[in-house]
Amino acid sequence: MSAPAFATLRAGRRFYDLPTGEHFLSVTTALDTYAQYGLTDWSARAAADAAVERAEWVAAAARIEPCGDAGGARACGQCRDCAAHWLAHRHTEIRDTAADLGKRAHAACEHVHLFGRGGPETADPIVAALVEAWQRWCRTYQVTVIAVESTVVNRTWEYAGTLDFLIEFGPEAALPPAWEHLRGATVVVDQKTGKAIRRPAAWQTNAYANGETLLLKNGTEIPMPKVGGALIVHNRPGRKIRAREVPLTDNAYACFLSTLALAKSDAEPTSAIFGPIIDLPNGATT
C-alpha cells in the first residue's frame, strides 16, 4: 500500500480528491496538527535518550572541531556539529521507522484478506509475524472482514480517511464478556503497531465510525454501515497481540472535530486570522 486510494499530498498535508471533484482533509492530517503541539517534548526526550545511550561518542565529538557539512553528503559523523545534527533529528528517524513498519504491516494484512497469503511485504519476517498474529486474532474471534483499507467520507464536516477494517464477530465466537455487546454489530478496527496507544487514536476511530459513506476503489460510493462499536488492535513485534474497545461517544467525536477545525485554521493565511497591523501615528518606539 503505497498510499491510500484517492489520497494526495499537498504542502505536506494529505487530502482526499473524490471522483465528484470534492477535496477533503484527511483524518490523520487533522490529528497530526494536534500532535505537533506535543512534538517538542517528545523530540527533546528522544534526543536526550540518544545522548545518554551514546554518552562516550557525544563527549568525544564535543572536542572535535566542526567539519562544516553536518547533515550533508560530506559529513564526518564525528565532530560536534555532526553529533548535534544527529541528535536533533533522532525523533525523525524513530518516527519514520515506526511509520514504515506500520505501512508494510497494513499492506500485508490487506493483501492477505484480498488475495490470500503471499504478498511481497511478508518476505520480511517481522511483518510476516505481525500478519500471523492478526490472522490468529481473527480466527480466535471468528472475524468476518466486511471492508479493508476503505475510504470513509463525511460531507457534513468535510473530512475523509482510510479505515483499516470493518468487521463482524462470529455468532458462536467466544468473546470476552466486555465485548459481548459487540456480537452482531459492525465494528471499526484500527490496527496499531507502534509503541503506545495514545488518546488521539480514540478520536481517530470515532471519526471513522461517524463516516457517512464508503468510497470504494472503483469510485463507487455506498452508505456507511451502521457502526456499533470500535476496537484498537495493538499488534507489536515480539509482543502479545492485544485489543481494547474504544467507546463511541459524542465527547470523543467532538475532540476529533476540534482537531479538524484546528487543522483547517492552521492552513489559513495569517490575513484570515488577524487584521492589518496599525502603527501608532506618531511613530514612537518603546
N, C-alpha and C positions, 0 to 999 in steps of 0.2 A: 504494500500500500504506500505509494509514493506521496500521495496527497488525497484528502477526502474528495469525493466526487463533487463537482460544481464549485469547488473552493479555489480561490486565487489569493495571492499575497500582493498587497499594495502598500508601499511605505511601511513594511514590517507588520501590517495588520491583515488578518485573514477576513475575507468577505466571501459570501456565497452568491454567485451570479446565477440566478434562476433562469430557466428557459423562458419565463414570462418577461424577462428584461428587468426584473426587480433585483436589487442588490442589498443584502442584509449582512450586518456584522455577525461574526461567529461567536458562539458561546464561549469558546476558550479565549478568544481575544478580549472579550469583556472581563473574564476572570483574571487574565494576565494583567490588565490595567490595575485591578485591585491588588494583585500580588506584588506589583512593582514597588508599592509603598512599604512592603516588608523586606524588600531585597537588600537594603543597606545592612540591616542586622545580620541576615543570613550570609551575605557575601563576606562581611567582616569576620564572622565566625569561621567560614571556610578558609579564609586566608590565615587566620590565627592558628587553626588546627594544623594547616600545612606547614606553617613556620615552626611550630613546636615539633612536629614529626621529623623535620629536616633541619633541626637547630644547628648542627655542625656545619652543614652546607651553607646556611644563611650567614652564620658567623664568619666563615671563610670568605664568602662572596662580599661581605661588607668591607673587607680590607683590600679588595681589588678594584682598581680604577675602572670607570665605565668604558665599555668597548665602543660606544657610540651608535650601536644598532640594536638596542634592546627591542625584541619583538620582530625584528626584521630578518631578512634572509641571511645576513652575516653575523647574527647574534652569537656571542661566545658561550652564553649559557652559564657563565661562571662569575661574572662581575656583579657589583651591587645593583646596577640598573637592570640587568637581566633577571636577577633574583626578585627584585621588586615587581618587575613586569609579570613574572610567572605567578607570584603570589596574588597580585591584583586581579589576575584572570583565572584563578583557580576555580572560582564558583561557576564560571562559564563552562569549563571542562567537565565539572561534575554534572551540571545541568544537561549538557549536550549528550554525555554518555548515557545518562539515565533515560533521556528522551529517545535516543536511538534504540535502546533495548525495548522500550515500550512500543515504539512504532513497529519493530520487527515482530514482537510477540503478537500484537494486534493483527498484523498482516498474516501471520502464520495461522492464527485461530480462524480468521476469516476464510483463508484458503481451505482449511480442513472442513469447515462447515459447508462451503460451497462446492468443493471438488473432491474432498477426501484427503487423507494424509498424503504428504509428499511434496508440499510447497517448498520453494527454494530456501526460505528462512530456516526451516528445520534442519538444514545442514549444520547449523550452529547448535551444539549440544545444550547450551544454556536455554536457547529458545525452544528446542525440542522438549526439554524438561518442563518448561512452562506450559507448552501446549498439552503435554500428557497430564499435567496437574489439572488443567482446565477441563479436559475431557473426563478425567476421573470425577471431578466435581459434578459435571453434567450427568454422568452415569449414576452417581450416588443418589441424586435427587430426581432422576428420570426427566431431565430437562428436554423440552421441545423448543427449539430456536425458531421464533417467528420471523425475526428480521436480524440482520447482521450488518454492521457498518452502514447504517441507513441515515439519510439526511432528514432531520426534523426541521419543520418550518413553522414559525409563529408570526403571522402577519399583523396581529394586533399590536405586538410590541416590536416587530421588525427585527427578528433575530433568527438565526438558523445554526444548526450544529449537527455533528455526526455522532449518534449514539453507538455504543458497542454492540449491545444485544437487546432484543425484546424476547422474553422467554415465557413459558408456562411450565409449571411443575406437573409431573405425572399424578394422576388421581390416586395412585397407590403408593406414591413416594413417601418414604419415612422422613418427613420434615421435622426439624426441631420444633418443639411446642411454640416457641416465639414466632415461628413463621407459618403456623397453621392457617392464619387468616389470609395468607397469600395463595393458598391452594385454589386453583381455578381462575386466578387473576392473571392478567397480563402484567409482567414485571419488567421494569427497566433495569438492566445490569450494566454497570460500568466496571471494567476490569483495570486495576491499578498494579503496576509493577515497581513503583518507587518505594522509598524507604518508609515514608509515613503517609497516612491519610489525614489530610487537613480539612478544615471547615469548608473551604470553597468547593470541595468535592461534593458535599451535600447540596450546595446551591446548584452545581452543575447538573446533577441528576434530577433535581426539581425542575430545572429549565427544560430538560428533555421530556420529562413526564408531562409538561404543560404544552408540548407541541400540538399544533392544530392539524398538520398534515405530514405525511411521509412522502418525500420525493425519491422515487425510485431511480436507479441508474439509467433507465431508458427515457427519463424525463417526465414520466407519468406521476401525477400526484394522487394519493389516496388519503382518505380520512385517517387521522391518527387513532389507533385502537384506544379504547378506554383503559387507562393505566390504573392498576390497583395497588401498586407498590414499587419499591425500588431497592436495589441491593448494590453494595460495592463489594466486589470480589478482589481481595488483596492477594496477588499471586507473585511472590518474590522468589528469585533464585535461591535454592538451598533452604527454603523455609516452608513450613506447612501452609497450604492454601487456606485462607480464612475469608469469612464474609460477614458483613454486618448490614442490617437494614438501615435505610435512610428514610425517615418519616417524610411523607409528602405533606407539607404544611404551608399555610399562607405566609407565615413568617419567613421560612426558608426561601420561598419563591420571591418574596419581596426583597430579600437580601440580594438575590440574583438580579432582579430588575434594577436595584440601586446601583450595582456594579455596571450594568448595561448603560444606565444613564451617565455614570461617571466616564465610561469609555467613550461614549458619543461626545460628551462635553470636552474630554481631553483632546479630541481631534479637531475641535473648532478653533478657528484663528483667534488670537488674542482680542481682535477688534470686536468679536462677537460676545465677549465676556466683559470687557472693560470699555468705558467711554474714552474719549480723547484726553490726552494729558494737557492740563491747563496750568501754565506757569503764573506765578504771582506777577501782576502787571509791572511793578517797579524793578523787577529783575533781581531783587535782593537774594543773597545766598546765605546759608547758615554758617 
